[in-house]
Amino acid sequence: MLVDTILSPIEKAETITYNPYEMKKYPDGTVFVFYCDTGKATLNRLKEYREKFPQHHCVSLKGGRGYWRKNMMLLDENDK
């Protein structure tokens, strides 16, 4: 799951807003990919996220939201 920590969802990608109470309801082993604008803030907080969600896999999106927008946008077949 892409986890939005900056209240700025990524277009054409399924994201959830950072909400520890709701996120703990996800099944054990769920992968949470935390993102911010540049990836630096979520990388710095990764230890905190891993302690808060020990039953889940937590990673930081390298390059943040800006990197995703340029290089990983999902397109519909009609958008070619």
C-alpha positions in Angstrom: 0.0 0.0 0.0 1.3 3.5 -0.8 1.0 5.6 2.3 0.5 9.3 1.9 2.3 11.2 4.7 1.8 14.7 3.2 -1.9 14.7 2.3 -1.1 14.8 -1.4 -2.3 11.6 -3.1 -0.5 10.3 -6.2 -2.7 10.5 -9.4 -3.6 7.1 -10.9 -2.3 5.2 -7.9 -4.1 3.6 -5.0 -3.0 5.4 -1.8 -4.1 5.6 1.8 -3.5 8.5 4.2 -1.2 7.9 7.1 -3.5 6.8 10.0 -1.8 4.4 12.4 -5.1 3.3 14.0 -6.6 2.2 10.6 -3.3 0.9 9.2 -3.0 -1.6 12.1 -6.1 -3.3 10.8 -4.3 -4.4 7.6 -3.3 -8.1 7.6 0.1 -9.1 9.0 2.8 -8.9 6.3 1.2 -6.0 4.4 3.8 -3.9 2.7 3.5 -0.1 3.5 5.4 2.2 1.1 5.6 5.6 2.8 6.1 8.6 0.7 6.6 12.4 1.1 7.7 14.9 -1.5 11.4 14.0 -1.7 11.6 10.7 0.2 13.9 12.2 2.8 11.4 12.7 5.6 10.0 9.1 5.3 13.4 7.7 5.1 14.3 9.5 8.3 11.2 8.2 10.0 11.4 4.7 8.7 12.7 3.3 12.1 9.7 4.9 13.8 7.3 3.3 11.3 8.9 -0.1 11.7 8.5 0.1 15.5 4.9 1.2 15.1 4.0 -1.5 12.7 6.1 -4.6 13.6 3.8 -7.1 11.9 4.1 -5.2 8.5 6.9 -4.5 6.1 7.7 -0.7 6.0 9.8 0.9 3.3 10.3 4.5 2.1 9.7 5.5 -1.6 13.1 6.6 -2.8 12.8 10.0 -4.4 9.3 10.5 -3.0 6.2 11.7 -4.8 8.1 13.6 -7.4 10.0 10.5 -8.5 6.8 8.4 -8.8 5.1 11.1 -10.9 7.9 11.1 -13.5 8.8 7.5 -13.7 6.1 5.2 -12.4 2.8 6.7 -13.5 0.2 4.1 -14.5 -1.4 4.9 -17.8 -4.5 3.6 -19.4 -4.1 2.0 -22.8 -5.8 5.0 -24.3 -3.2 7.3 -22.9 -0.3 6.0 -25.1 
